[in-house]
Amino acid sequence: MSIVSIAPFLWMVSTSLKKPNEIFIMPPVWIPSEFDWRNYYEAWNAGGMNFGTMFVNTLLIVLPVTIFTVLVSSLASYAFARINFYGKNFIFILLLASLMIPGTVTLLPQFIVFSKIGWIDSFKPLIIPGLFGNAFAIFLIRQFFLTLPGDLEDAAMIDGCSRFRIWWQIFLPLSKPVLATLTVFTFQGVYNDFMGPLIYINSMNKFTVQLGLASFKGVYSTNYDLLMAASVFTLLPIIIIFLLAQRYFIEGITLTGVK
C-alpha cells in the first residue's frame, strides 16, 4: 500500500526531469534518458511569474493564520473543557453545527462583505478570518484537554495561578501532540488553498503558489514538465513542516498507553 501511495509522487519527480517528448510515450519511462534540470529553472520563472515572490506571499498568509488558529482555538478549547459558564453546551453545539455548512454556501456572502469594505485584491480576506480559530480546531483541542487530569488544574489554582497562566504553563506544554497535529493540518490546508486566492486575488504580484501552479494549465495545452517541476518544489514546505512536527506525533503515540 505504501508503494501504491508513493507511486504518483515518484512519477511527479520523474516527469519533472523529462523532456516533453518522453512524457507521453508508451510504455511509460520511469527514469528519463537524460535529466533535464532546466525544467526547474524555467518553472521558477515561467510566463513572467516568480515563485520566490509567490512563496513569500503564501507564507505571509499561512504563518499568521496557523499561529493564531492554534493559539485562539486552544484558548476557546480550554474554556469549553474546563470553565463552567451559562450556555456552554449550547454554544458548543452551535459551533459544531457550523461544520455542517459547506464553504461554498458562505463564499458569496463573504465576497460581498469583503468587496463592500474594500478588501478585494489584498491578503486581508485570506488572513483576518483565520485569526479567530475555527470549529474543527476547537473541537480537536477540547477533546484532548478533557483527558488531562483535573488535579493539575486544582493544584495550580491553590498555588494562585490564573486561568490564563494555567492554560499557558500547564495545558499547552502537555498538549504538544495535538498542537503539532493541528499545526500540520492548518498549515497544509491554508498552504494548499486554491479557491480563496482565486476569488480574492487579482494582481499577479500577489499570487500564491497554488495560483502559480494553476497558471501552467492553459486552454489548449499544459506544460506538464514545468508543472511537475513546480509541484516538486512547492511540496517541500509541507514535507519540512511534517518532519519538524513528526517527533511530537511519535511522542503522542508512545505516551498513549502509559498511565
CYANA upper distance limits for C-alpha pairs under 8 A (distance plus 0.5 A):
  1 MET  CA      5 SER  CA      6.63
  2 SER  CA      6 ILE  CA      6.58
  3 ILE  CA      7 ALA  CA      6.44
  4 VAL  CA      8 PRO  CA      8.40
  6 ILE  CA     10 LEU  CA      6.85
  7 ALA  CA     11 TRP  CA      6.64
  8 PRO  CA     12 MET  CA      6.60
  9 PHE  CA     13 VAL  CA      6.84
 10 LEU  CA     14 SER  CA      6.59
 11 TRP  CA     15 THR  CA      6.46
 11 TRP  CA     30 TRP  CA      7.38
 12 MET  CA     16 SER  CA      6.65
 12 MET  CA    228 MET  CA      6.04
 12 MET  CA    229 ALA  CA      8.29
 12 MET  CA    231 SER  CA      8.29
 12 MET  CA    232 VAL  CA      7.82
 13 VAL  CA     17 LEU  CA      7.27
 13 VAL  CA    228 MET  CA      7.40
 13 VAL  CA    229 ALA  CA      7.69
 13 VAL  CA    232 VAL  CA      7.10
 14 SER  CA     18 LYS  CA      7.16
 14 SER  CA     30 TRP  CA      6.60
 14 SER  CA     31 ILE  CA      6.86
 14 SER  CA     32 PRO  CA      7.44
 15 THR  CA     23 ILE  CA      6.92
 15 THR  CA    224 TYR  CA      8.13
 15 THR  CA    225 ASP  CA      6.35
 15 THR  CA    228 MET  CA      6.77
 15 THR  CA    229 ALA  CA      8.22
 16 SER  CA     36 ASP  CA      8.49
 16 SER  CA     39 ASN  CA      7.15
 16 SER  CA     40 TYR  CA      8.10
 16 SER  CA    224 TYR  CA      8.35
 16 SER  CA    225 ASP  CA      5.48
 16 SER  CA    226 LEU  CA      7.05
 16 SER  CA    227 LEU  CA      8.05
 16 SER  CA    228 MET  CA      5.26
 16 SER  CA    229 ALA  CA      4.86
 16 SER  CA    232 VAL  CA      8.23
 17 LEU  CA     32 PRO  CA      7.34
 17 LEU  CA     34 GLU  CA      8.43
 17 LEU  CA     35 PHE  CA      5.62
 17 LEU  CA     36 ASP  CA      5.37
 17 LEU  CA     37 TRP  CA      6.53
 17 LEU  CA     39 ASN  CA      7.23
 17 LEU  CA    225 ASP  CA      7.66
 17 LEU  CA    229 ALA  CA      7.88
 18 LYS  CA     22 GLU  CA      6.66
 18 LYS  CA     23 ILE  CA      7.08
 18 LYS  CA     32 PRO  CA      6.03
 18 LYS  CA     33 SER  CA      8.44
 18 LYS  CA     34 GLU  CA      7.65
 18 LYS  CA     35 PHE  CA      6.71
 18 LYS  CA     36 ASP  CA      6.29
 18 LYS  CA    225 ASP  CA      7.06
 19 LYS  CA     23 ILE  CA      7.47
 19 LYS  CA     34 GLU  CA      8.46
 19 LYS  CA     36 ASP  CA      6.92
 19 LYS  CA    225 ASP  CA      7.57
 20 PRO  CA    224 TYR  CA      8.36
 20 PRO  CA    225 ASP  CA      6.98
 21 ASN  CA     25 ILE  CA      7.79
 22 GLU  CA     29 VAL  CA      7.72
 22 GLU  CA     32 PRO  CA      7.94
 23 ILE  CA     28 PRO  CA      8.20
 23 ILE  CA     29 VAL  CA      8.26
 23 ILE  CA    224 TYR  CA      8.48
 23 ILE  CA    225 ASP  CA      8.17
 24 PHE  CA     28 PRO  CA      7.54
 25 ILE  CA     29 VAL  CA      7.90
 37 TRP  CA     41 TYR  CA      7.90
 38 ARG  CA     42 GLU  CA      6.56
 39 ASN  CA     43 ALA  CA      6.35
 39 ASN  CA    225 ASP  CA      7.14
 39 ASN  CA    226 LEU  CA      6.06
 39 ASN  CA    229 ALA  CA      6.70
 40 TYR  CA     44 TRP  CA      6.61
 40 TYR  CA    226 LEU  CA      7.44
 40 TYR  CA    229 ALA  CA      5.83
 40 TYR  CA    230 ALA  CA      7.25
 41 TYR  CA     45 ASN  CA      7.18
 42 GLU  CA     46 ALA  CA      5.91
 42 GLU  CA    226 LEU  CA      7.54
 43 ALA  CA    226 LEU  CA      5.49
 43 ALA  CA    227 LEU  CA      7.61
 43 ALA  CA    229 ALA  CA      6.96
 43 ALA  CA    230 ALA  CA      6.19
 44 TRP  CA     49 MET  CA      7.80
 44 TRP  CA     50 ASN  CA      6.43
 44 TRP  CA     51 PHE  CA      5.85
 44 TRP  CA     52 GLY  CA      8.20
 44 TRP  CA    230 ALA  CA      7.38
 45 ASN  CA     49 MET  CA      5.65
 45 ASN  CA     50 ASN  CA      5.50
 45 ASN  CA     51 PHE  CA      7.34
 46 ALA  CA     50 ASN  CA      7.98
 49 MET  CA    204 MET  CA      8.17
 49 MET  CA    212 GLY  CA      7.97
 50 ASN  CA     54 MET  CA      7.02
 51 PHE  CA     55 PHE  CA      6.45
 51 PHE  CA    209 VAL  CA      7.28
 51 PHE  CA    212 GLY  CA      7.84
 52 GLY  CA     56 VAL  CA      6.92
 53 THR  CA     57 ASN  CA      6.66
 53 THR  CA    205 ASN  CA      7.74
 53 THR  CA    206 LYS  CA      8.42
 54 MET  CA     58 THR  CA      6.53
 54 MET  CA    205 ASN  CA      8.17
 54 MET  CA    206 LYS  CA      7.53
 54 MET  CA    207 PHE  CA      6.15
 54 MET  CA    208 THR  CA      5.20
 54 MET  CA    209 VAL  CA      5.71
 54 MET  CA    212 GLY  CA      7.89
 55 PHE  CA     59 LEU  CA      6.62
 55 PHE  CA    208 THR  CA      7.14
 55 PHE  CA    209 VAL  CA      6.60
 56 VAL  CA     60 LEU  CA      6.63
 57 ASN  CA     61 ILE  CA      7.14
 57 ASN  CA    206 LYS  CA      6.78
 57 ASN  CA    207 PHE  CA      7.39
 57 ASN  CA    208 THR  CA      6.26
 58 THR  CA     62 VAL  CA      6.51
 58 THR  CA    191 TYR  CA      7.20
 58 THR  CA    208 THR  CA      5.53
 58 THR  CA    209 VAL  CA      7.07
 59 LEU  CA     63 LEU  CA      6.09
 59 LEU  CA    191 TYR  CA      8.48
 60 LEU  CA     64 PRO  CA      7.54
 61 ILE  CA     65 VAL  CA      6.89
 61 ILE  CA    123 PHE  CA      7.45
 61 ILE  CA    126 LEU  CA      7.17
 61 ILE  CA    127 ILE  CA      6.13
 61 ILE  CA    190 VAL  CA      8.26
 62 VAL  CA     66 THR  CA      6.42
 62 VAL  CA    127 ILE  CA      8.40
 62 VAL  CA    187 PHE  CA      6.69
 62 VAL  CA    190 VAL  CA      6.30
 62 VAL  CA    191 TYR  CA      6.59
 63 LEU  CA     67 ILE  CA      6.59
 63 LEU  CA    187 PHE  CA      8.16
 64 PRO  CA     68 PHE  CA      6.44
 64 PRO  CA    127 ILE  CA      7.64
 64 PRO  CA    131 LEU  CA      7.73
 65 VAL  CA     69 THR  CA      6.28
 65 VAL  CA    127 ILE  CA      6.42
 65 VAL  CA    128 ILE  CA      8.29
 65 VAL  CA    130 GLY  CA      5.57
 65 VAL  CA    131 LEU  CA      6.06
 65 VAL  CA    186 THR  CA      8.50
 65 VAL  CA    190 VAL  CA      8.34
 66 THR  CA     70 VAL  CA      6.80
 66 THR  CA    130 GLY  CA      8.41
 66 THR  CA    183 THR  CA      6.81
 66 THR  CA    186 THR  CA      6.22
 66 THR  CA    187 PHE  CA      6.31
 67 ILE  CA     71 LEU  CA      6.82
 67 ILE  CA    183 THR  CA      8.31
 68 PHE  CA     72 VAL  CA      6.12
 68 PHE  CA     73 SER  CA      8.31
 68 PHE  CA    130 GLY  CA      7.85
 68 PHE  CA    131 LEU  CA      5.57
 68 PHE  CA    132 PHE  CA      7.38
 68 PHE  CA    133 GLY  CA      7.28
 69 THR  CA     73 SER  CA      6.11
 69 THR  CA    130 GLY  CA      6.88
 69 THR  CA    131 LEU  CA      6.40
 69 THR  CA    132 PHE  CA      6.88
 69 THR  CA    133 GLY  CA      4.75
 69 THR  CA    134 ASN  CA      7.45
 69 THR  CA    137 ALA  CA      7.98
 69 THR  CA    186 THR  CA      8.24
 70 VAL  CA     74 SER  CA      6.47
 70 VAL  CA    133 GLY  CA      7.56
 70 VAL  CA    137 ALA  CA      7.91
 70 VAL  CA    179 LEU  CA      7.33
 70 VAL  CA    182 LEU  CA      7.49
 70 VAL  CA    183 THR  CA      7.26
 71 LEU  CA     75 LEU  CA      6.82
 71 LEU  CA    133 GLY  CA      8.41
 72 VAL  CA     76 ALA  CA      6.84
 72 VAL  CA    131 LEU  CA      7.99
 72 VAL  CA    132 PHE  CA      6.53
 72 VAL  CA    133 GLY  CA      5.94
 73 SER  CA     77 SER  CA      6.45
 73 SER  CA    132 PHE  CA      7.90
 73 SER  CA    133 GLY  CA      5.29
 73 SER  CA    134 ASN  CA      7.16
 73 SER  CA    137 ALA  CA      6.41
 73 SER  CA    138 ILE  CA      5.36
 73 SER  CA    141 ILE  CA      8.02
 74 SER  CA     78 TYR  CA      6.57
 74 SER  CA    137 ALA  CA      8.36
 74 SER  CA    138 ILE  CA      6.95
 74 SER  CA    141 ILE  CA      6.67
 74 SER  CA    142 ARG  CA      8.05
 75 LEU  CA     79 ALA  CA      6.99
 75 LEU  CA    167 TRP  CA      7.87
 76 ALA  CA     80 PHE  CA      6.80
 76 ALA  CA    138 ILE  CA      6.96
 77 SER  CA     81 ALA  CA      6.45
 77 SER  CA    138 ILE  CA      5.61
 77 SER  CA    139 PHE  CA      7.50
 77 SER  CA    141 ILE  CA      6.37
 77 SER  CA    142 ARG  CA      4.96
 77 SER  CA    145 PHE  CA      7.95
 78 TYR  CA     82 ARG  CA      6.20
 78 TYR  CA     83 ILE  CA      7.79
 78 TYR  CA    142 ARG  CA      6.99
 78 TYR  CA    145 PHE  CA      7.31
 78 TYR  CA    167 TRP  CA      7.49
 79 ALA  CA     83 ILE  CA      5.45
 79 ALA  CA     84 ASN  CA      8.32
 80 PHE  CA     84 ASN  CA      8.17
 80 PHE  CA     88 LYS  CA      7.17
 80 PHE  CA     92 PHE  CA      7.89
 80 PHE  CA    142 ARG  CA      7.24
 81 ALA  CA    142 ARG  CA      6.13
 81 ALA  CA    143 GLN  CA      8.19
 81 ALA  CA    145 PHE  CA      6.79
 81 ALA  CA    146 LEU  CA      6.28
 82 ARG  CA    146 LEU  CA      8.19
 84 ASN  CA     88 LYS  CA      7.50
 87 GLY  CA     91 ILE  CA      6.57
 88 LYS  CA     92 PHE  CA      6.66
 89 ASN  CA     93 ILE  CA      6.64
 90 PHE  CA     94 LEU  CA      6.82
 91 ILE  CA     95 LEU  CA      6.69
 92 PHE  CA     96 LEU  CA      6.77
 93 ILE  CA     97 ALA  CA      6.58
 94 LEU  CA     98 SER  CA      6.96
 95 LEU  CA     99 LEU  CA      7.86
 95 LEU  CA    135 ALA  CA      6.32
 96 LEU  CA    100 MET  CA      8.07
 96 LEU  CA    135 ALA  CA      6.73
 96 LEU  CA    136 PHE  CA      8.20
 96 LEU  CA    139 PHE  CA      8.14
 97 ALA  CA    101 ILE  CA      8.03
 98 SER  CA    135 ALA  CA      7.71
 99 LEU  CA    135 ALA  CA      7.20
 99 LEU  CA    136 PHE  CA      7.76
101 ILE  CA    105 VAL  CA      7.47
102 PRO  CA    106 THR  CA      7.89
103 GLY  CA    107 LEU  CA      6.61
104 THR  CA    108 LEU  CA      8.03
106 THR  CA    110 GLN  CA      6.59
107 LEU  CA    111 PHE  CA      6.62
108 LEU  CA    112 ILE  CA      6.76
109 PRO  CA    113 VAL  CA      6.75
110 GLN  CA    114 PHE  CA      6.57
111 PHE  CA    115 SER  CA      6.43
111 PHE  CA    200 TYR  CA      8.36
112 ILE  CA    116 LYS  CA      6.67
113 VAL  CA    117 ILE  CA      7.05
114 PHE  CA    118 GLY  CA      6.69
114 PHE  CA    119 TRP  CA      5.69
114 PHE  CA    120 ILE  CA      6.93
114 PHE  CA    125 PRO  CA      7.27
115 SER  CA    119 TRP  CA      6.30
115 SER  CA    120 ILE  CA      6.05
119 TRP  CA    123 PHE  CA      8.29
119 TRP  CA    124 LYS  CA      6.66
119 TRP  CA    125 PRO  CA      6.93
120 ILE  CA    125 PRO  CA      8.00
120 ILE  CA    200 TYR  CA      5.81
120 ILE  CA    201 ILE  CA      7.32
121 ASP  CA    200 TYR  CA      5.89
121 ASP  CA    201 ILE  CA      4.87
121 ASP  CA    202 ASN  CA      5.85
121 ASP  CA    203 SER  CA      7.22
121 ASP  CA    206 LYS  CA      8.50
122 SER  CA    200 TYR  CA      7.53
122 SER  CA    201 ILE  CA      6.83
122 SER  CA    206 LYS  CA      8.22
123 PHE  CA    127 ILE  CA      6.64
123 PHE  CA    201 ILE  CA      8.18
124 LYS  CA    128 ILE  CA      6.05
125 PRO  CA    129 PRO  CA      7.14
125 PRO  CA    200 TYR  CA      7.73
126 LEU  CA    130 GLY  CA      7.70
126 LEU  CA    196 GLY  CA      7.21
126 LEU  CA    197 PRO  CA      7.83
127 ILE  CA    131 LEU  CA      7.18
128 ILE  CA    132 PHE  CA      8.22
130 GLY  CA    134 ASN  CA      7.92
133 GLY  CA    137 ALA  CA      7.43
133 GLY  CA    138 ILE  CA      7.80
134 ASN  CA    138 ILE  CA      6.83
135 ALA  CA    139 PHE  CA      6.60
136 PHE  CA    140 LEU  CA      6.60
137 ALA  CA    141 ILE  CA      6.68
137 ALA  CA    182 LEU  CA      7.26
138 ILE  CA    142 ARG  CA      6.38
139 PHE  CA    143 GLN  CA      6.76
140 LEU  CA    144 PHE  CA      7.20
140 LEU  CA    178 VAL  CA      8.19
141 ILE  CA    145 PHE  CA      6.66
141 ILE  CA    178 VAL  CA      7.11
141 ILE  CA    179 LEU  CA      8.06
142 ARG  CA    146 LEU  CA      6.76
143 GLN  CA    147 THR  CA      7.48
144 PHE  CA    148 LEU  CA      7.64
144 PHE  CA    175 SER  CA      7.96
144 PHE  CA    178 VAL  CA      7.67
145 PHE  CA    171 PHE  CA      7.82
145 PHE  CA    175 SER  CA      8.21
149 PRO  CA    153 GLU  CA      8.12
150 GLY  CA    154 ASP  CA      6.83
151 ASP  CA    155 ALA  CA      6.52
152 LEU  CA    156 ALA  CA      6.76
152 LEU  CA    170 ILE  CA      8.36
153 GLU  CA    157 MET  CA      6.72
153 GLU  CA    166 ILE  CA      7.35
154 ASP  CA    158 ILE  CA      6.76
155 ALA  CA    159 ASP  CA      6.88
156 ALA  CA    160 GLY  CA      6.94
156 ALA  CA    161 CYS  CA      5.89
156 ALA  CA    166 ILE  CA      7.32
157 MET  CA    161 CYS  CA      5.52
157 MET  CA    162 SER  CA      7.40
161 CYS  CA    165 ARG  CA      6.39
161 CYS  CA    166 ILE  CA      6.74
162 SER  CA    166 ILE  CA      6.72
163 ARG  CA    167 TRP  CA      6.76
164 PHE  CA    168 TRP  CA      6.64
165 ARG  CA    169 GLN  CA      6.23
165 ARG  CA    170 ILE  CA      8.17
166 ILE  CA    170 ILE  CA      5.73
166 ILE  CA    171 PHE  CA      6.98
167 TRP  CA    171 PHE  CA      5.39
167 TRP  CA    172 LEU  CA      6.62
168 TRP  CA    172 LEU  CA      6.09
168 TRP  CA    173 PRO  CA      8.13
169 GLN  CA    173 PRO  CA      6.99
170 ILE  CA    174 LEU  CA      6.89
171 PHE  CA    175 SER  CA      6.63
172 LEU  CA    176 LYS  CA      7.24
175 SER  CA    179 LEU  CA      6.55
176 LYS  CA    180 ALA  CA      6.33
176 LYS  CA    248 TYR  CA      6.83
176 LYS  CA    252 GLY  CA      8.45
177 PRO  CA    181 THR  CA      6.72
177 PRO  CA    248 TYR  CA      5.41
177 PRO  CA    249 PHE  CA      5.96
177 PRO  CA    251 GLU  CA      7.30
177 PRO  CA    252 GLY  CA      5.55
178 VAL  CA    182 LEU  CA      6.60
178 VAL  CA    252 GLY  CA      8.34
179 LEU  CA    183 THR  CA      6.47
180 ALA  CA    184 VAL  CA      6.78
180 ALA  CA    245 ALA  CA      6.15
180 ALA  CA    248 TYR  CA      6.91
180 ALA  CA    249 PHE  CA      7.65
181 THR  CA    185 PHE  CA      6.76
181 THR  CA    245 ALA  CA      8.12
181 THR  CA    249 PHE  CA      7.58
182 LEU  CA    186 THR  CA      6.43
183 THR  CA    187 PHE  CA      6.41
184 VAL  CA    188 GLN  CA      6.43
184 VAL  CA    241 ILE  CA      7.17
184 VAL  CA    242 PHE  CA      6.90
184 VAL  CA    245 ALA  CA      7.98
185 PHE  CA    189 GLY  CA      6.50
186 THR  CA    190 VAL  CA      6.59
187 PHE  CA    191 TYR  CA      6.30
187 PHE  CA    238 ILE  CA      8.25
188 GLN  CA    192 ASN  CA      6.42
188 GLN  CA    238 ILE  CA      6.94
189 GLY  CA    193 ASP  CA      6.55
191 TYR  CA    210 GLN  CA      8.41
192 ASN  CA    210 GLN  CA      6.96
193 ASP  CA    197 PRO  CA      7.80
193 ASP  CA    210 GLN  CA      7.53
194 PHE  CA    198 LEU  CA      6.58
194 PHE  CA    210 GLN  CA      6.14
194 PHE  CA    211 LEU  CA      7.08
195 MET  CA    199 ILE  CA      6.65
196 GLY  CA    200 TYR  CA      6.74
197 PRO  CA    201 ILE  CA      5.63
197 PRO  CA    207 PHE  CA      7.85
197 PRO  CA    208 THR  CA      7.53
197 PRO  CA    211 LEU  CA      7.74
198 LEU  CA    202 ASN  CA      8.20
198 LEU  CA    211 LEU  CA      7.34
201 ILE  CA    206 LYS  CA      7.22
201 ILE  CA    207 PHE  CA      7.30
202 ASN  CA    206 LYS  CA      8.07
202 ASN  CA    207 PHE  CA      8.36
203 SER  CA    207 PHE  CA      7.34
207 PHE  CA    211 LEU  CA      6.39
207 PHE  CA    212 GLY  CA      7.13
208 THR  CA    212 GLY  CA      6.85
209 VAL  CA    213 LEU  CA      6.71
209 VAL  CA    234 THR  CA      7.46
210 GLN  CA    214 ALA  CA      6.82
211 LEU  CA    215 SER  CA      6.79
212 GLY  CA    216 PHE  CA      7.78
213 LEU  CA    217 LYS  CA      8.35
213 LEU  CA    227 LEU  CA      6.98
213 LEU  CA    230 ALA  CA      7.25
213 LEU  CA    231 SER  CA      7.58
216 PHE  CA    222 THR  CA      6.56
216 PHE  CA    223 ASN  CA      6.51
216 PHE  CA    224 TYR  CA      8.30
216 PHE  CA    226 LEU  CA      7.91
216 PHE  CA    227 LEU  CA      6.39
217 LYS  CA    221 SER  CA      7.24
217 LYS  CA    222 THR  CA      5.09
217 LYS  CA    223 ASN  CA      7.34
217 LYS  CA    227 LEU  CA      8.49
218 GLY  CA    222 THR  CA      5.95
222 THR  CA    227 LEU  CA      8.46
223 ASN  CA    227 LEU  CA      6.49
224 TYR  CA    228 MET  CA      6.41
225 ASP  CA    229 ALA  CA      6.76
226 LEU  CA    230 ALA  CA      6.59
227 LEU  CA    231 SER  CA      6.59
228 MET  CA    232 VAL  CA      6.77
229 ALA  CA    233 PHE  CA      7.32
230 ALA  CA    234 THR  CA      6.64
231 SER  CA    235 LEU  CA      6.58
232 VAL  CA    236 LEU  CA      7.36
235 LEU  CA    239 ILE  CA      7.12
236 LEU  CA    240 ILE  CA      6.68
237 PRO  CA    241 ILE  CA      6.67
238 ILE  CA    242 PHE  CA      6.74
239 ILE  CA    243 LEU  CA      6.66
240 ILE  CA    244 LEU  CA      6.71
241 ILE  CA    245 ALA  CA      6.77
242 PHE  CA    246 GLN  CA      6.26
243 LEU  CA    247 ARG  CA      8.23
245 ALA  CA    249 PHE  CA      7.20
246 GLN  CA    250 ILE  CA      6.89
247 ARG  CA    251 GLU  CA      6.60
248 TYR  CA    252 GLY  CA      6.54
249 PHE  CA    253 ILE  CA      6.88
250 ILE  CA    254 THR  CA      6.63
251 GLU  CA    255 LEU  CA      6.59
252 GLY  CA    256 THR  CA      6.68
253 ILE  CA    257 GLY  CA      8.38
254 THR  CA    258 VAL  CA      8.03
